[in-house]
């Protein structure tokens, strides 16, 4: 007699000699049913997940012994693709398919697993696929593994993930970063599905992996400069490096660059030409910029050219002077999990993480956000946001041409119905992203209450967005009647409180 606990009750079970260990855990009555109808138990969603796994184990044993001539591949496949099924069951049916003795079955399963892997939500299923591929030497899985690795998890290091280990095994002696770069340079050529360009998707995801494994872009810069010509993506990267001193670091940044370059090559080259001229006038100490810096550089060259000839220390002093005397409000709310450590919002503490381009961008954003027309628009939108309990509001801060020059303006993008996920979340629409190629910054509000000062600053989700997008971002928080607090934030968890804005 053996006792075990279920739902707080002690249950006594007789372990018959015919029960396997897992079957015993599921209950011997179930074991008898498995012997009679393993497929039925496996398909029964009302059954205990352990029992369903035992049923798959029984079917695997039958296949190995030759007792079962054909595996239930259709049922296995249905369970494998249904993400609401228990992950232990999904992992087991994937294992059953990949290890089936019939090469036709296992070969079809490999194709299925490669299609599943890039966006597979279960880490257990991912681990089963990656370990089996590595053990069998299936190098064709590397591109799919790279796409899967592109999804960043905050609770596990890249080097500890199953995809990383499998890529290391399958690509040796190359490093994982070199393998990801190879996927970017020579991606699988697949037929588009609807509007999805799968070859482009592989390249952008590989670039996202490299954003973490090659954070400074040195490996990418060397490889993309030495690669053969004729590739429009590589030509865009080369042009950005040559004209703008920019190497896009994330997949979204690369997509952003390609969008700008497409418009430029179609004949609207004024922004690229102005920006190229402006970047050539930047202080000689500045070797590289980020794409988010270029609009600030372009504007400064036309309207504040003295800023471009200042070195980093001089720009930092100018920003420190601008912030002196302002009243600040620092976030105290702690909901969510910070991508890194909880950020500081003071310039003195965040300054080491700011490049020359970051500081210039903050100065220009701060000037633009305090223009009277922009301030009036911010307060009008904040009131509308507070009245709408379905979402936060946000949009683009940009410069728009006038008869004589250009002026700062804001462009509101209301989230679509599918993106209205509550009063504490803003999701940028595809329309907003597409319209923001040459915008100065993305903005949104924290104005659920008139006095919302505990939320003054970006949330963990906001910082994740900045990491992914590579954009300059600002958040405006209501801290009192007729008062908004302005915070700048960017990738790397960098936040600078720019102080109050008054109606």
SULRACOR-V149915 format. One record per residue. N is the residue number from 0. RES is the residue in one letter. SS is DSSP state (A for helix, B for strand, O for the rest). Layout:
BEGIN
N,RES,SS / N,RES,SS
END
This chain:
BEGIN
0,X,O / 1,X,B / 2,X,B / 3,X,B / 4,X,B / 5,X,B / 6,X,O / 7,X,O / 8,X,B / 9,X,B / 10,X,B / 11,X,B / 12,X,B / 13,X,O / 14,X,O / 15,X,O / 16,X,O / 17,X,O / 18,X,O / 19,X,O / 20,X,A / 21,X,A / 22,X,A / 23,X,A / 24,X,A / 25,X,A / 26,X,O / 27,X,A / 28,X,A / 29,X,A / 30,X,A / 31,X,A / 32,X,A / 33,X,A / 34,X,A / 35,X,A / 36,X,A / 37,X,A / 38,X,A / 39,X,A / 40,X,A / 41,X,A / 42,X,A / 43,X,O / 44,X,O / 45,X,O / 46,X,O / 47,X,O / 48,X,A / 49,X,A / 50,X,A / 51,X,A / 52,X,A / 53,X,A / 54,X,A / 55,X,A / 56,X,A / 57,X,A / 58,X,A / 59,X,A / 60,X,A / 61,X,A / 62,X,A / 63,X,A / 64,X,A / 65,X,O / 66,X,O / 67,X,O / 68,X,O / 69,X,O / 70,X,O / 71,X,O / 72,X,A / 73,X,A / 74,X,A / 75,X,A / 76,X,A / 77,X,A / 78,X,A / 79,X,A / 80,X,A / 81,X,O / 82,X,O / 83,X,O / 84,X,O / 85,X,O / 86,X,A / 87,X,A / 88,X,A / 89,X,A / 90,X,A / 91,X,A / 92,X,A / 93,X,A / 94,X,A / 95,X,A / 96,X,A / 97,X,A / 98,X,O / 99,X,O / 100,X,O / 101,X,O / 102,X,A / 103,X,A / 104,X,A / 105,X,A / 106,X,A / 107,X,A / 108,X,A / 109,X,A / 110,X,A / 111,X,A / 112,X,A / 113,X,A / 114,X,A / 115,X,A / 116,X,A / 117,X,O / 118,X,O / 119,X,O / 120,X,O / 121,X,O / 122,X,A / 123,X,A / 124,X,A / 125,X,A / 126,X,A / 127,X,A / 128,X,A / 129,X,A / 130,X,A / 131,X,A / 132,X,A / 133,X,A / 134,X,A / 135,X,A / 136,X,O / 137,X,O / 138,X,A / 139,X,A / 140,X,A / 141,X,A / 142,X,A / 143,X,A / 144,X,A / 145,X,A / 146,X,A / 147,X,A / 148,X,A / 149,X,O / 150,X,O / 151,X,O / 152,X,O / 153,X,O / 154,X,O / 155,X,O / 156,X,O / 157,X,A / 158,X,A / 159,X,A / 160,X,O / 161,X,A / 162,X,A / 163,X,A / 164,X,A / 165,X,A / 166,X,A / 167,X,A / 168,X,A / 169,X,A / 170,X,A / 171,X,O / 172,X,O / 173,X,O / 174,X,O / 175,X,A / 176,X,A / 177,X,A / 178,X,A / 179,X,A / 180,X,A / 181,X,A / 182,X,A / 183,X,A / 184,X,A / 185,X,O / 186,X,O / 187,X,O / 188,X,O / 189,X,O / 190,X,O / 191,X,O / 192,X,B / 193,X,O / 194,X,O / 195,X,B / 196,X,O / 197,X,A / 198,X,A / 199,X,A / 200,X,A / 201,X,A / 202,X,A / 203,X,A / 204,X,A / 205,X,A / 206,X,A / 207,X,A / 208,X,A / 209,X,A / 210,X,A / 211,X,A / 212,X,A / 213,X,O / 214,X,O / 215,X,O / 216,X,O / 217,X,A / 218,X,A / 219,X,A / 220,X,A / 221,X,A / 222,X,A / 223,X,A / 224,X,A / 225,X,A / 226,X,O / 227,X,O / 228,X,O / 229,X,O / 230,X,O / 231,X,A / 232,X,A / 233,X,A / 234,X,A / 235,X,A / 236,X,A / 237,X,A / 238,X,A / 239,X,A / 240,X,A / 241,X,A / 242,X,A / 243,X,A / 244,X,O / 245,X,B / 246,X,O / 247,X,O / 248,X,O / 249,X,O / 250,X,A / 251,X,A / 252,X,A / 253,X,A / 254,X,A / 255,X,A / 256,X,A / 257,X,A / 258,X,A / 259,X,A / 260,X,A / 261,X,A / 262,X,A / 263,X,A / 264,X,A / 265,X,O / 266,X,O / 267,X,O / 268,X,O / 269,X,A / 270,X,A / 271,X,A / 272,X,A / 273,X,A / 274,X,A / 275,X,A / 276,X,A / 277,X,A / 278,X,A / 279,X,O / 280,X,O / 281,X,O / 282,X,O / 283,X,O / 284,X,O / 285,X,O / 286,X,O / 287,X,O / 288,X,B / 289,X,O / 290,X,A / 291,X,A / 292,X,A / 293,X,A / 294,X,A / 295,X,A / 296,X,A / 297,X,A / 298,X,A / 299,X,A / 300,X,A / 301,X,A / 302,X,A / 303,X,O / 304,X,A / 305,X,A / 306,X,A / 307,X,O / 308,X,O / 309,X,O / 310,X,O / 311,X,A / 312,X,A / 313,X,A / 314,X,A / 315,X,A / 316,X,A / 317,X,A / 318,X,A / 319,X,A / 320,X,A / 321,X,A / 322,X,A / 323,X,O / 324,X,O / 325,X,O / 326,X,O / 327,X,O / 328,X,O / 329,X,O / 330,X,O / 331,X,O / 332,X,O / 333,X,O / 334,X,O / 335,X,O / 336,X,O / 337,X,O / 338,X,O / 339,X,O / 340,X,O / 341,X,O / 342,X,O / 343,X,O / 344,X,O / 345,X,O / 346,X,A / 347,X,A / 348,X,A / 349,X,A / 350,X,A / 351,X,A / 352,X,A / 353,X,O / 354,X,O / 355,X,A / 356,X,A / 357,X,A / 358,X,A / 359,X,A / 360,X,A / 361,X,A / 362,X,A / 363,X,A / 364,X,A / 365,X,A / 366,X,A / 367,X,A / 368,X,A / 369,X,O / 370,X,O / 371,X,A / 372,X,A / 373,X,A / 374,X,A / 375,X,A / 376,X,A / 377,X,A / 378,X,A / 379,X,A / 380,X,A / 381,X,A / 382,X,A / 383,X,A / 384,X,A / 385,X,A / 386,X,A / 387,X,O / 388,X,O / 389,X,O / 390,X,O / 391,X,O / 392,X,O / 393,X,B / 394,X,B / 395,X,B / 396,X,B / 397,X,B / 398,X,B / 399,X,B / 400,X,B / 401,X,O / 402,X,O / 403,X,O / 404,X,O / 405,X,B / 406,X,B / 407,X,B / 408,X,B / 409,X,B / 410,X,B / 411,X,B / 412,X,O / 413,X,O / 414,X,O / 415,X,O / 416,X,A / 417,X,A / 418,X,A / 419,X,O / 420,X,O / 421,X,O / 422,X,O / 423,X,O / 424,X,O / 425,X,O / 426,X,O / 427,X,O / 428,X,O / 429,X,A / 430,X,A / 431,X,A / 432,X,A / 433,X,A / 434,X,A / 435,X,O / 436,X,O / 437,X,O / 438,X,O / 439,X,O / 440,X,B / 441,X,B / 442,X,B / 443,X,B / 444,X,B / 445,X,B / 446,X,O / 447,X,O / 448,X,O / 449,X,O / 450,X,B / 451,X,O / 452,X,A / 453,X,A / 454,X,A / 455,X,O / 456,X,O / 457,X,O / 458,X,O / 459,X,A / 460,X,A / 461,X,A / 462,X,A / 463,X,A / 464,X,A / 465,X,A / 466,X,A / 467,X,A / 468,X,A / 469,X,O / 470,X,O / 471,X,O / 472,X,B / 473,X,B / 474,X,B / 475,X,B / 476,X,B / 477,X,B / 478,X,B / 479,X,B / 480,X,O / 481,X,O / 482,X,B / 483,X,B / 484,X,B / 485,X,B / 486,X,B / 487,X,B / 488,X,B / 489,X,B / 490,X,A / 491,X,A / 492,X,A / 493,X,B / 494,X,B / 495,X,B / 496,X,B / 497,X,B / 498,X,B / 499,X,B / 500,X,B / 501,X,B / 502,X,O
END
